[in-house]
Amino acid sequence: MSEPVTPSYRPPGTVIHTENAFVRFLRLIRFSHTVFALPFALGSFVVAARGHLNVGTLSLVVICMVFARTSAMLFNRLVDWSLDKRNPRTSGRHLLLDKRYVLFCLAGSTLAFLFTAACINFLTALLAPFAVALIFFYSLAKRFTSATHFILGAALAAAPVGAWIAQTGRIDGPPLILALGVVCWVAGFDIIYATQDAEFDRAEGLHSLVPKLGLDESLRLAQQLHLGMFAALVLFGFAAHLGIFYFAAMPVVAGALVYEHRSAARKDISAINRAFFNSNAFVSVVFLAAVCVDQFS
């Protein structure tokens, strides 16, 4: 008679994953959120090219964007490893992948970004290390400054400037205007998103404008920042000599921002999460679509 099979012992707290490592990796870096910054980079590239796209350069820009964002997210996960364990909203992140694997992926993606940037032109190669420093700095900033929302904005704003440089080999006024709009946009929605962690940030001594200003004042500041973002998008249209198709899309962008702030005003976490992803993804995609229709029509 065969012996009964004894279940293998699993230490307490062991997590059994039903997803493969690659899917868990994408979850760890919130890959779906790439839709926020990538359309602004692509839109800037399309405008700089004036409709005459170089597919090779465009591919390098997309690869750079993916590797840069991956590096930024992996660095954030590593430096916040212990914080994420203590935060109820993020307490499962460290269980997705082994810390050593995350470190290995961080080194690989960072080197891949630097190499790809160097393949575009001299100026992108020269500025790439500064871009890495900026996107890494954000993850450290909340430990000593409440301006962390604006630093995140600056990190994402580097994307449209970099894409313009990739196409033209120089820095011009229009991408700088667009970058200012991205700073306002990102800082505004990051303040809204930070309302979920206000109590945790206060207890941990982390810097954020939400505990400092209070919820209502923070939401008002986010509204003002998004008004500044909208103004910058309009100014970008004039500076880049865009046409009626671009400006016709601006009321749609405004509507999405209004929806986001109405959702945030309800002060409901689930509503904030829906508004955060849906409205901001919609804004970035509408921007890219408007630019493409304008340039290729």
N, C-alpha and C positions, 0 to 999 in steps of 0.2 A: 504494500500500500504506500502510495507516495506521501511524502511529508507535506504538511500545510505550508503555504507560502506566507512568510512573515513580511509585512510591509516594511520597506526600507525606512530607516529612521531619518527624520528631518528635524533639524534644530528649531527651537521656537523662533518665530519671526521670519522663517524661510518663505520666500515668495515664489510661487510656481507661475511662470509666465506662459501664456497661451499664444503670444505673438513672437515672431522671430526677432532677432537682434536688430535688423535693419528698421523694422517698423517701430521698435522701441526707441531707436536712435532718432527717427523722425519726430516721434512724440517728445523726446527730451529737448530737442532744439525748436519745437513748435514750428515745424517746417511750413505749415499752412500760413503762418504769419509773414512769410516772404512776400506775399501779395501786397503788403503795405508799402514797402520801399521800392521794390523792383519796378513797378509801373512809372514811378517818377524818374528813375534812372533811364528807362527805355524812352520815355517821353522826351527827356532832355536830349538823348542821343538822336532821336528822329528829327527834332527841331534843328539840332546842330548840322545834321546831314542834309537838311532841306529836301527830304524825300529821296535822296540818292544814297541808299543804304549799302554799306559794305558788309556782306554777310559774315565774313571772317572776323572783322572787328566787333560786330554785334555779338557774335558767339562768345568772344573773349570777354566782353562786358558782362554778359549774363553769367559766365563762369566765375568771373571775379566777384560779382554780387553774391552768388550762392556760397562761395568759399568764405568771403568776408563775414557774411551773416552767420554762417555755421561756426566760424571761429569765435565770433562775439558771444553767441549763445553758449558754446561749450565753456568758454572762459568764465562767463557768468555763473554757470552751473557749478564749476569747480570752486570759485571763490565764495559762493553762497551755499556750499554743500551743507555745512552745519546749520545755517540759518533756515534753509529749506526744510530740514528735518524738523525744526521746531515750529514752523509756520503751518497751521492746519490746512491752509489752501494749497500748499506745495509739499506736504509731508511725504508724498509718494514718489517724488522725482528721483531721489537718490537710489531708489529700488529698481529703476529701469535698466541701468547699465552699471557695470563695475567702474569704480573711479579710475583705475589704471587705464581702462579702455577709453574713457573720456579724455584723459590726458594725451593718450596716443593719437586720438582723432583730432584733438586740438592742434598738436604739433603738425600733423599732416595737412590739415586744412589751411593753416596759416602759411606754411611753406608753399602750398599750391597757389594760394592767393598772390603771394609775392612773386612767384614765378610767372603766373598768368599776366599780372600787371606789367611785368618787365617785357612781356612779349608784345605789348601794344605799342607804346612809344616811350621816348626818353622821359617825358614829364610824368607819365603814370608810374614808371619805374621809380623815379625819384621820390614821388609823394606817397607811394604805397606803404612804406614803414610808418609814416606819420598817420596814415589812415588806420593802421593796426593799433598804434598807440592810442588813438582817439576812441576806437570802439572798445578797447580793453579798459580804458580809464573810466568809462561809464559805470562798470560793475563795481569799481572801488569808491566812486564818488559819494554814494549815499552814506558812507561811514563818516564823512566830515562836512558835507555841504547839502543844503536844501535845494541847490540849483541842479540837482541830479536830473530832473525832468528836461531841462534845457541842454544838458550834456548829451542825453540820449537823443534829443532832437538834432544836435550838431552831428552826432555819429551817423544818423540816417541821412542827414542833409549832405553828407559827403558824397552820397551816391549820384545825384544828378550832376554835381560838379565834376566828379570823376568821369562820368559817361560823356560829358561835353568835351573834356580834355582828351578822352580816348578818340573822339571823332576829329577834333580840330587841332589838338596839340597845344592848345593855349586856354587861358581862363578869360572869359568875357563877362559882361554885365548880366545878361539874361539868366545864366545858371546860378549866379550869386543871388539874384532876386528870388528865383525858385527855391534855392536852398534856405533863404530866410523864411519863406512860406512853409517849408517842411519843418523847420525848427519850431515854428509856432504851432503847426498842426500836431506834431508828435508830442511836444510839451503839453499841449492841451489835452490830448487823449490819454497821455500817461498820468496826468493829474487825476483825471476821472477814474482811470484804472486803479490808481493808488488808494482810492477811497476804500477799497476792499481790505487793505492792510494797515489802515490807520492805527488801530489799537495795537497790532503787533509791532509796527515800527516804533510807536511810542514806548512800548515795554522794552524793546531791544536797544533803544537809544539810536535808532537809524534816522537819518535825515530825510524828510519829505515835506513838501509844502502843506500837505493835508493836515498833519498834526499841528503844524505851526500856525496855519491860518484858520483852521476849522473847516468843516465840511461846506457850509454855505459860501463862504468867501472863496474857497478853492474852486468850487463850481463856477462862480462868477469870473474868476481869473481864467478858467478854461474857456469860457465863452468869449472873453476878450481876445485870447490867443487865437481862437478859431476865426474870429472876425479879422484879425491881422493876417491869418493864413489866406482867407478869401481875398483880401485886398492884394496880397502878394501875387496870387494866381492871376488876378486881373492885370496887375502891373506887368507881370511876366508876359502876358499876351501882347501887350503894347510894345514892350521892349524887344520881343522876338518877332514882331510884325506878323502875328497870327491873324487869321481871318474870322469870318462870321461863325463858322462851325465851332470854333473853339469857344468863343464868347457865348454862344447859344447854350453851351453845356454848363456854364457857370451857375445859373439858377438851380440846376439839378444838384450840383455840388453843395450849394447853400442849403437845399432841402435836406440832404443827407446829414449835414452838420446839425441842423435844427432838430432832426429826429434823434440824433445822439444825445443832445442836451436835454431834450424832453424826457428821454428814457433815464438819463442820469438823475434828473430832478426827482424821480420817483424814489430814489435812494434804495432800490431793490437790487440785490447782488446779481440775481439771474438776469434782470433787465439790463444792468450795466454790462455784463458779459456779452449778451446778444448785441447790444448797441456798439460795444467796442469793436467786435469783429465785423459785423455786418455793415455798419455805416462807414467805417474807415476803409475796409476793403472796397466798398462801393465807390467811395471818393477817389481812391487811387486808380481804379479801373476806368471810371468815367473820365478822369484826367487824361489817361493814356489814349482812350478811344477818341476823345476830342482832338487831341494832337494829331493822331494818325489820320482821322478823317480830314482834318484841315490841311495836312501836308500832302496827302495822296489823292485828294479829290480834284 
